[in-house]
Amino acid sequence: MLLTIDTRDPRPIYQQVADGIKELLARRELTEGAALPPVRQLAADLGVNLNTIATAYRELQKDGLIFIRHGSGSVVASRKIAERTQNELLRPLRTALTELILAGLSPSKIISMVTHELGAVGKGK
């Protein structure tokens, strides 16, 4: 599992880890039933505190994306995210679009960026 931590990224490390795993799920590089690395192993691989990874895993479990089985590891859950309403799913997109507009980007540039990122995320399909 390829995850990286960017020390210049303003997001907390646990959020970078959770977002990285979400991206792997979106690309279908992690599928339903796949085992995630143990917390200690991933923490050592990334050079971060194991509580950071545990927090990321708890966030993913809260979102219904993984199951945590204490003592036997964490596995990818079924696609429960589809059960969320369209409005819930659009909320972070609206926030991101607002930030891009406030940064002064034109609608055509934003569409170009979104198209590029959608292509990057969808590569695993």
C-alpha positions as CSV (number, residue, x, y, z in Angstrom):
1,M,0.0,0.0,0.0
2,L,1.6,3.2,-1.2
3,L,0.9,6.2,1.1
4,T,3.0,9.3,1.6
5,I,3.1,12.0,4.2
6,D,3.7,15.6,3.1
7,T,5.1,17.7,6.0
8,R,4.2,20.9,4.1
9,D,0.5,19.8,3.8
10,P,-1.6,21.8,6.3
11,R,-3.8,18.8,7.0
12,P,-3.1,16.7,10.1
13,I,-1.1,13.6,9.4
14,Y,-4.0,11.3,10.4
15,Q,-6.1,13.0,7.8
16,Q,-3.5,12.6,5.1
17,V,-3.4,8.9,5.9
18,A,-7.2,8.6,5.9
19,D,-7.5,10.6,2.6
20,G,-4.7,8.4,1.1
21,I,-6.6,5.2,1.9
22,K,-9.8,6.7,0.6
23,E,-8.0,7.4,-2.7
24,L,-6.8,3.8,-2.9
25,L,-10.4,2.7,-2.3
26,A,-11.6,5.0,-5.1
27,R,-9.0,3.7,-7.5
28,R,-10.0,0.2,-6.5
29,E,-6.5,-0.6,-5.4
30,L,-8.1,-1.7,-2.1
31,T,-11.2,-3.7,-2.5
32,E,-13.9,-5.1,-0.2
33,G,-12.4,-7.6,2.3
34,A,-8.8,-6.5,1.7
35,A,-6.7,-6.3,4.9
36,L,-5.1,-3.1,5.9
37,P,-1.6,-3.1,7.3
38,P,-1.5,-3.4,11.1
39,V,-1.4,0.0,12.9
40,R,2.2,-0.6,14.1
41,Q,3.5,-1.6,10.8
42,L,2.0,1.3,8.9
43,A,3.2,3.8,11.6
44,A,6.7,2.4,11.3
45,D,6.6,2.4,7.5
46,L,5.5,6.1,7.5
47,G,7.7,7.1,10.4
48,V,4.7,8.4,12.5
49,N,3.3,7.7,15.9
50,L,1.0,4.7,16.0
51,N,-1.8,6.7,17.6
52,T,-1.8,8.8,14.4
53,I,-2.6,5.7,12.3
54,A,-5.1,4.5,14.9
55,T,-6.9,7.8,14.6
56,A,-6.9,7.6,10.8
57,Y,-8.3,4.0,11.0
58,R,-11.0,5.2,13.5
59,E,-12.0,8.0,11.1
60,L,-12.3,5.5,8.2
61,Q,-14.4,3.2,10.4
62,K,-16.7,6.1,11.4
63,D,-17.2,6.7,7.6
64,G,-18.1,3.0,7.2
65,L,-15.2,2.3,4.9
66,I,-13.3,-0.2,7.1
67,F,-14.0,-2.6,9.9
68,I,-11.6,-2.6,12.8
69,R,-11.4,-6.0,14.5
70,H,-9.2,-5.5,17.6
71,G,-6.6,-8.3,17.7
72,S,-7.2,-9.4,14.2
73,G,-6.7,-6.3,12.1
74,S,-8.7,-4.0,9.9
75,V,-10.4,-4.8,6.6
76,V,-12.1,-2.8,3.9
77,A,-15.9,-2.7,4.3
78,S,-18.4,-2.9,1.5
79,R,-19.2,0.3,-0.3
80,K,-21.3,1.8,2.5
81,I,-20.3,5.3,1.4
82,A,-23.0,5.0,-1.3
83,E,-25.6,5.0,1.4
84,R,-24.8,8.7,2.1
85,T,-27.1,11.2,0.6
86,Q,-26.1,13.2,-2.5
87,N,-26.1,16.4,-0.4
88,E,-23.7,14.8,2.2
89,L,-21.4,13.8,-0.7
90,L,-21.5,17.2,-2.4
91,R,-20.7,19.2,0.8
92,P,-16.9,18.8,0.6
93,L,-17.0,19.4,-3.1
94,R,-18.8,22.7,-2.5
95,T,-16.2,23.7,0.1
96,A,-13.4,22.9,-2.3
97,L,-15.0,24.8,-5.2
98,T,-15.6,27.8,-2.9
99,E,-11.9,27.8,-1.9
100,L,-10.8,27.6,-5.6
101,I,-13.1,30.5,-6.5
102,L,-11.8,32.6,-3.6
103,A,-8.3,31.8,-4.7
104,G,-9.1,33.6,-7.9
105,L,-9.3,30.7,-10.3
106,S,-11.6,31.0,-13.3
107,P,-14.5,28.5,-13.7
108,S,-12.8,27.0,-16.8
109,K,-9.5,26.5,-14.9
110,I,-11.5,24.8,-12.0
111,I,-13.3,22.5,-14.4
112,S,-9.9,21.6,-16.0
113,M,-8.5,20.8,-12.6
114,V,-11.5,18.8,-11.5
115,T,-11.4,16.8,-14.8
116,H,-7.7,16.1,-14.3
117,E,-8.1,15.0,-10.7
118,L,-11.2,12.8,-11.6
119,G,-9.1,11.1,-14.2
120,A,-6.3,10.5,-11.7
121,V,-8.7,9.1,-9.1
122,G,-10.6,7.0,-11.6
123,K,-7.5,5.3,-13.1
124,G,-8.1,2.1,-11.1
125,K,-11.5,1.5,-12.6
